[in-house]
């Protein structure tokens, strides 16, 4: 069940799943294209599994096997997709609005997508950009407790049709909720007193109480200490912290590569612009800050891994002392909404590092990608691996 079923990611996720299930092909400007799962670790990645002897040459040869053949994972084509969205458009209209997929593919999927209509969604408008109001025509209303009960009823309906239910947040990035929810008691108090809570927290609590897997595909702080404690109490599985499909994923790789090579990163400056609804929502500062914190988090993890380059990184400090000791990477992120480019996201990064005897090394990169087509395979992976890990946890 997707929260954000009718968005760019949700409609592309569903269309891609059906296209693969039916082994569809369609015409594009570059020629015929066939359905695939490129970009999915669980469906397309391989790993070194050992060696075999070539009987002709007598030499050992490497053996690589698909990840999906080594672990007992569910197949994405078997998913029964449903979910919620603040927009009431059926998935065919949503796919057209998203401008991600080729019209020739959407036309082949028309009958299937027309049959899928999002359930009315839960939304607290204070936690997303005001510019989302124009597409918010499919909403539930009620108190916190009433909305949780409604979501639980929707989940139970899905549970009646399926062996297992997974709830995946792929909706807009929300503003951080501060102060955080420290305990179960505080969480229950905020729910009972109808305090302002982000929709993601209500969906998460409903999933926990129904005993289904909840996966977070956006960078807001849904997993507060009190929410995690509630999941532990009920034995429910939580996972995820943004999809990290583009610039943030590249930043993770680059920081690991540079710091792992003994090179001391001192500044990282990231710029990107995009024109889809994600970019529109992030154009409001309160939502953008959640994304910025997520992008900075990967650098914090890298700093902690090397006390030689960052000797005081594991000690409490304020920003002034961090800058004086050099243990704070100058990190700036800029995200701009440019409607014309649609789902095509352009990202530029500059990594400046200190090297031997006061030298400076700077690496600049430019990346252009189709945002949803990069993120959706990771959605398949989150569900497949989330289901696998939750099963392993139960078995153990």
Phi, psi and omega per residue, in radians:
X1 nan 2.135 -3.085
X2 -1.742 2.263 2.939
X3 -1.544 1.941 -2.980
X4 1.828 0.561 -3.073
X5 -1.013 -0.589 -3.065
X6 -1.640 0.111 3.117
X7 -1.409 -3.075 3.118
X8 -0.991 -0.863 -3.128
X9 -1.172 -0.794 -3.084
X10 -1.096 -0.808 -3.130
X11 -1.205 -0.648 3.108
X12 -1.207 -0.710 3.077
X13 -0.962 -0.860 -3.073
X14 -1.216 -0.781 3.132
X15 -1.084 -0.747 3.140
X16 -1.135 -0.669 3.113
X17 -1.102 -0.817 -3.132
X18 -1.160 -0.696 3.129
X19 -1.063 -0.696 3.100
X20 -1.248 -0.662 3.139
X21 -1.085 -0.626 -3.102
X22 -1.676 0.015 -3.112
X23 0.911 0.857 -3.048
X24 -1.356 2.676 2.955
X25 -2.249 2.657 -3.107
X26 -2.648 2.817 -3.115
X27 -1.564 2.436 3.034
X28 -2.274 3.034 3.102
X29 -1.091 -0.470 -3.120
X30 -1.614 0.079 -3.127
X31 2.004 -3.059 -3.101
X32 -1.177 2.507 3.107
X33 -2.245 2.474 3.119
X34 -2.029 2.662 -3.123
X35 -1.090 2.463 3.069
X36 -2.689 3.084 3.105
X37 -2.030 0.517 -3.140
X38 -0.962 2.364 -3.109
X39 1.749 -0.150 3.135
X40 -1.708 2.129 3.101
X41 -1.082 -0.805 -3.055
X42 -1.218 -0.496 -3.054
X43 -1.713 -0.453 -3.001
X44 -2.155 -0.263 -3.102
X45 -1.400 2.639 3.057
X46 -2.149 2.906 3.096
X47 -2.457 2.685 3.109
X48 -1.233 2.115 -3.036
X49 -1.917 -0.088 -3.142
X50 2.522 -2.673 -3.111
X51 -2.346 2.772 2.991
X52 -2.416 2.709 -3.118
X53 -1.567 2.211 3.026
X54 -1.349 1.985 -3.047
X55 -1.144 -0.426 -3.129
X56 -1.376 -0.827 -3.056
X57 -1.681 -0.305 -3.089
X58 1.312 0.212 -3.122
X59 -1.770 2.676 3.089
X60 -1.379 2.444 3.095
X61 -2.143 2.516 3.081
X62 -1.184 2.535 3.078
X63 -2.059 2.154 3.084
X64 -2.020 2.351 -3.135
X65 -2.209 2.596 3.075
X66 -1.102 2.431 3.097
X67 -0.946 -0.691 -3.051
X68 -1.180 -0.273 3.104
X69 -1.575 -0.200 -3.081
X70 -1.715 -0.356 -3.107
X71 -2.180 2.550 -3.105
X72 -1.380 1.348 -3.049
X73 -1.837 2.623 3.054
X74 -1.242 2.748 3.131
X75 -1.734 2.329 -3.137
X76 -0.969 -0.572 -3.097
X77 -1.148 -0.234 3.132
X78 -1.628 -0.021 3.141
X79 -1.156 2.465 2.963
X80 -1.802 1.846 -2.975
X81 -1.578 2.293 2.984
X82 -2.638 -3.025 3.109
X83 2.624 -2.875 -2.997
X84 -2.136 2.700 2.999
X85 -2.747 2.592 3.113
X86 -1.262 -0.272 3.063
X87 -1.795 2.409 -3.082
X88 -1.555 0.076 -3.134
X89 -1.073 2.476 3.011
X90 -1.197 2.941 -2.997
X91 -1.192 -0.437 3.071
X92 -1.178 -0.844 3.110
X93 -1.149 -0.631 3.121
X94 -1.137 -0.688 3.128
X95 -1.154 -0.655 3.085
X96 -1.143 -0.785 -3.138
X97 -1.084 -0.611 -3.070
X98 -1.222 -0.481 3.130
X99 0.997 0.724 3.121
X100 -1.801 -0.792 -3.015
X101 -1.686 2.747 3.099
X102 -1.132 2.394 3.117
X103 -0.974 -0.586 -3.138
X104 -1.158 -0.554 3.067
X105 -1.317 -0.788 3.140
X106 -1.016 -0.679 -3.141
X107 -1.120 -0.689 3.104
X108 -1.149 -0.509 -3.087
X109 -1.652 0.048 -2.990
X110 -0.919 -0.896 -3.073
X111 -1.095 -0.705 -3.135
X112 -1.195 -0.785 -3.073
X113 -1.251 -0.563 3.114
X114 -1.053 -0.507 -3.081
X115 -1.369 -0.186 -3.077
X116 -1.853 2.034 -3.119
X117 -2.209 2.241 -3.091
X118 -1.089 2.537 2.980
X119 -1.239 2.653 3.062
X120 -0.996 2.420 -3.009
X121 -1.767 2.841 3.012
X122 -1.666 2.369 -3.110
X123 -2.593 2.325 2.913
X124 -1.943 1.836 -2.995
X125 -1.079 -0.361 -3.136
X126 -1.150 -0.328 -3.040
X127 -1.779 0.031 3.017
X128 -2.261 3.036 -3.074
X129 -1.168 2.531 3.129
X130 -1.102 -0.411 -3.111
X131 -1.247 -0.060 3.096
X132 -1.480 -0.109 -3.079
X133 -1.080 -0.581 -3.069
X134 -1.173 -0.364 3.114
X135 -1.892 0.130 -3.087
X136 -1.615 1.416 -3.104
X137 -2.130 0.282 -3.029
X138 -2.483 1.152 -2.935
X139 -2.084 2.569 2.942
X140 -1.535 2.682 3.045
X141 -2.280 2.715 3.119
X142 2.584 -3.126 3.070
X143 -1.295 2.963 3.079
X144 -0.926 -0.841 -3.097
X145 -1.144 -0.718 3.126
X146 -1.107 -0.702 -3.141
X147 -1.187 -0.703 3.071
X148 -1.062 -0.741 3.131
X149 -1.110 -0.660 3.117
X150 -1.149 -0.800 3.117
X151 -1.073 -0.734 3.118
X152 -1.061 -0.683 3.106
X153 -1.123 -0.707 3.088
X154 -1.091 -0.717 3.127
X155 -1.146 -0.732 3.132
X156 -1.080 -0.645 3.099
X157 -1.090 -0.709 3.101
X158 -1.202 -0.658 3.118
X159 -1.089 -0.544 3.140
X160 -1.193 -0.408 -3.110
X161 -1.721 -0.259 -2.976
X162 -2.343 2.742 3.109
X163 -1.202 -0.623 -3.095
X164 -2.571 2.553 3.118
X165 -2.064 2.361 3.038
X166 -2.137 2.249 3.067
X167 -1.816 2.162 -3.117
X168 -2.130 2.127 3.069
X169 -1.402 1.965 3.041
X170 -2.243 0.449 -3.139
X171 -1.550 -2.978 -3.091
X172 -1.043 2.595 2.997
X173 -1.148 2.257 3.137
X174 -1.681 2.807 2.990
X175 -1.169 2.537 3.052
X176 -1.038 2.453 3.021
X177 -1.635 2.046 3.105
X178 -2.315 2.466 -0.063
X179 -1.199 2.745 -3.130
X180 -1.144 2.879 3.113
X181 -1.569 1.858 -2.958
X182 -1.402 -0.520 -3.007
X183 -2.454 2.910 3.052
X184 -1.089 -0.708 -3.117
X185 -1.083 -0.728 3.121
X186 -1.170 -0.673 3.091
X187 -1.080 -0.835 -3.133
X188 -1.117 -0.633 3.119
X189 -1.145 -0.767 -3.141
X190 -1.143 -0.633 3.098
X191 -1.174 -0.850 -3.080
X192 -1.126 -0.634 -3.120
X193 -1.549 0.094 3.071
X194 1.023 0.677 3.034
X195 -1.137 2.724 3.120
X196 -1.143 2.030 3.129
X197 -2.207 2.474 3.090
X198 -1.101 2.621 3.123
X199 -1.011 -0.619 -3.107
X200 -1.057 -0.626 3.119
X201 -1.175 -0.693 3.136
X202 -1.163 -0.746 3.084
X203 -1.101 -0.722 -3.113
X204 -1.135 -0.797 3.130
X205 -1.082 -0.755 3.116
X206 -1.058 -0.715 3.134
X207 -1.138 -0.739 3.119
X208 -1.053 -0.826 -3.102
X209 -1.172 -0.446 3.085
X210 -1.580 -0.048 3.090
X211 1.237 0.500 3.121
X212 -1.913 2.807 -3.117
X213 -1.237 2.358 3.062
X214 -2.110 2.152 -3.116
X215 -2.050 2.321 -3.082
X216 -1.827 2.033 -3.117
X217 -1.827 0.244 3.121
X218 -2.292 2.815 -2.986
X219 -1.500 0.089 3.131
X220 -1.190 2.864 -3.049
X221 -1.564 1.062 -3.135
X222 -1.124 -0.658 -3.032
X223 -1.513 1.234 3.074
X224 -1.195 2.766 3.106
X225 -0.924 -0.694 3.128
X226 -1.175 -0.611 3.113
X227 -1.221 -0.749 3.111
X228 -1.100 -0.702 3.115
X229 -1.116 -0.675 3.098
X230 -1.119 -0.696 3.110
X231 -1.112 -0.725 3.117
X232 -1.113 -0.695 3.136
X233 -1.073 -0.672 -3.080
X234 -1.700 0.020 3.129
X235 1.178 0.575 -3.118
X236 -1.714 2.660 -3.031
X237 -1.763 2.193 3.066
X238 -2.091 2.555 3.081
X239 -2.836 2.782 2.977
X240 1.846 2.517 3.059
X241 -2.694 1.320 -3.104
X242 1.350 2.693 3.137
X243 -1.349 -0.538 -3.138
X244 0.850 1.026 -3.066
X245 -1.657 -0.405 -3.023
X246 -2.136 -1.818 -3.037
X247 -1.086 -0.717 -3.124
X248 -1.179 -0.655 3.091
X249 -1.139 -0.746 3.121
X250 -1.112 -0.653 3.126
X251 -1.131 -0.656 3.084
X252 -1.075 -0.799 -3.127
X253 -1.143 -0.800 -3.084
X254 -1.150 -0.734 3.140
X255 -1.148 -0.682 3.100
X256 -1.162 -0.727 3.139
X257 -1.117 -0.853 -3.067
X258 -1.225 -0.921 -3.122
X259 -1.160 -0.637 3.075
X260 -1.147 -0.348 3.091
X261 -1.607 0.043 -3.134
X262 1.473 0.287 3.131
X263 -1.746 2.370 -2.995
X264 -1.715 1.760 3.102
X265 -1.127 2.307 3.119
X266 -2.043 -0.444 3.072
X267 -2.614 2.519 3.062
X268 -2.357 2.134 3.130
X269 -2.111 2.170 -3.065
X270 -2.179 2.308 3.075
X271 -2.242 2.415 2.935
X272 -2.652 2.688 3.045
X273 -2.374 2.586 -3.116
X274 -2.693 2.885 -3.020
X275 -2.187 0.207 3.120
X276 -1.528 -3.036 -3.067
X277 -1.214 -0.472 3.047
X278 -1.069 -0.788 3.098
X279 -1.114 -0.648 3.121
X280 -1.119 -0.772 3.123
X281 -1.148 -0.703 -3.115
X282 -1.287 -0.163 3.111
X283 -1.218 -0.235 3.053
X284 -1.638 2.279 -2.929
X285 -1.018 -0.655 -3.051
X286 -1.120 -0.530 3.090
X287 -1.465 -0.645 3.117
X288 -1.041 -0.644 -3.104
X289 -1.069 -0.601 3.083
X290 -1.087 -0.734 3.133
X291 -1.164 -0.706 -3.131
X292 -1.102 -0.734 3.128
X293 -1.097 -0.714 3.119
X294 -1.082 -0.764 -3.131
X295 -1.164 -0.619 3.137
X296 -1.259 -0.479 -3.076
X297 -1.051 -0.612 -3.126
X298 -1.181 -0.527 3.089
X299 -1.272 -0.660 3.107
X300 -1.044 -0.734 3.128
X301 -1.120 -0.715 -3.125
X302 -1.151 -0.702 3.130
X303 -1.041 -0.770 -3.088
X304 -1.152 -0.299 -3.077
X305 -1.398 -0.226 -3.043
X306 -2.398 1.622 3.139
X307 -1.281 -0.172 3.067
X308 -1.306 -0.821 3.131
X309 -1.343 -0.587 -3.099
X310 -2.246 1.345 -2.931
X311 -1.139 -0.405 -3.112
X312 -1.971 0.361 -3.047
X313 -1.171 -0.385 -3.113
X314 -1.679 0.143 -3.108
X315 -1.915 2.575 3.095
X316 -1.056 2.435 -3.113
X317 -2.811 2.764 3.010
X318 -1.719 3.018 -3.033
X319 -1.104 -0.675 -3.115
X320 -1.062 -0.865 3.140
X321 -1.152 -0.573 3.117
X322 -1.115 -0.715 3.141
X323 -1.224 -0.664 -3.140
X324 -1.161 -0.640 3.130
X325 -1.452 -0.227 -3.126
X326 1.438 0.171 -3.086
X327 -1.573 0.163 3.074
X328 -2.035 2.073 3.096
X329 -1.331 2.233 3.017
X330 -1.156 2.040 -3.025
X331 -2.296 2.079 3.109
X332 -2.188 2.423 3.129
X333 -2.258 2.324 3.082
X334 -2.206 2.238 3.051
X335 -2.202 2.190 -3.131
X336 -2.114 2.470 3.106
X337 -1.625 2.057 3.141
X338 -2.234 1.635 -2.994
X339 -0.925 -0.619 -3.030
X340 -1.044 -0.594 -3.052
X341 -1.397 -0.148 3.063
X342 1.013 -2.275 -3.071
X343 -1.448 0.015 3.136
X344 -1.503 1.905 -3.064
X345 -1.725 2.373 3.125
X346 -2.041 2.234 -3.078
X347 -2.246 2.390 3.062
X348 -2.211 2.360 -3.120
X349 -2.320 2.563 3.031
X350 -2.299 2.151 3.127
X351 -1.965 2.002 3.094
X352 -1.923 2.272 -3.030
X353 -2.295 2.649 3.024
X354 -1.542 2.320 3.129
X355 -2.158 -2.803 -3.009
X356 -0.950 2.241 3.003
X357 0.969 0.727 3.051
X358 1.478 0.146 3.101
X359 -1.285 2.804 3.135
X360 -2.129 2.347 3.065
X361 -2.116 2.211 -3.141
X362 -2.153 2.255 3.079
X363 -2.057 2.216 3.100
X364 -2.031 2.502 -3.131
X365 -2.386 2.690 3.050
X366 -2.331 2.257 -3.107
X367 -2.324 2.313 3.040
X368 -2.138 2.197 -3.096
X369 -2.478 2.825 3.006
X370 -1.592 1.860 -2.882
X371 -0.929 -0.947 -3.067
X372 -1.206 -0.605 -3.134
X373 -1.229 -0.347 3.060
X374 -1.500 -0.619 -3.058
X375 -1.420 -0.631 -3.007
X376 -1.050 -0.764 3.091
X377 -1.005 -0.531 3.092
X378 -1.240 -0.472 3.051
X379 -1.153 -0.757 3.060
X380 -1.010 -0.771 -3.113
X381 -1.100 -0.753 -3.127
X382 -1.042 -0.728 -3.123
X383 -1.221 -0.814 -3.112
X384 -1.087 -0.857 -3.115
X385 -1.268 -0.625 3.080
X386 -1.053 -0.756 3.111
X387 -1.140 -0.716 3.136
X388 -1.125 -0.831 -3.092
X389 -1.183 -0.631 3.116
X390 -1.145 -0.617 3.101
X391 -1.182 -0.719 3.103
X392 -1.104 -0.700 -3.138
X393 -1.123 -0.710 3.124
X394 -1.156 -0.724 -3.135
X395 -1.113 -0.590 -3.118
X396 -1.445 nan nan
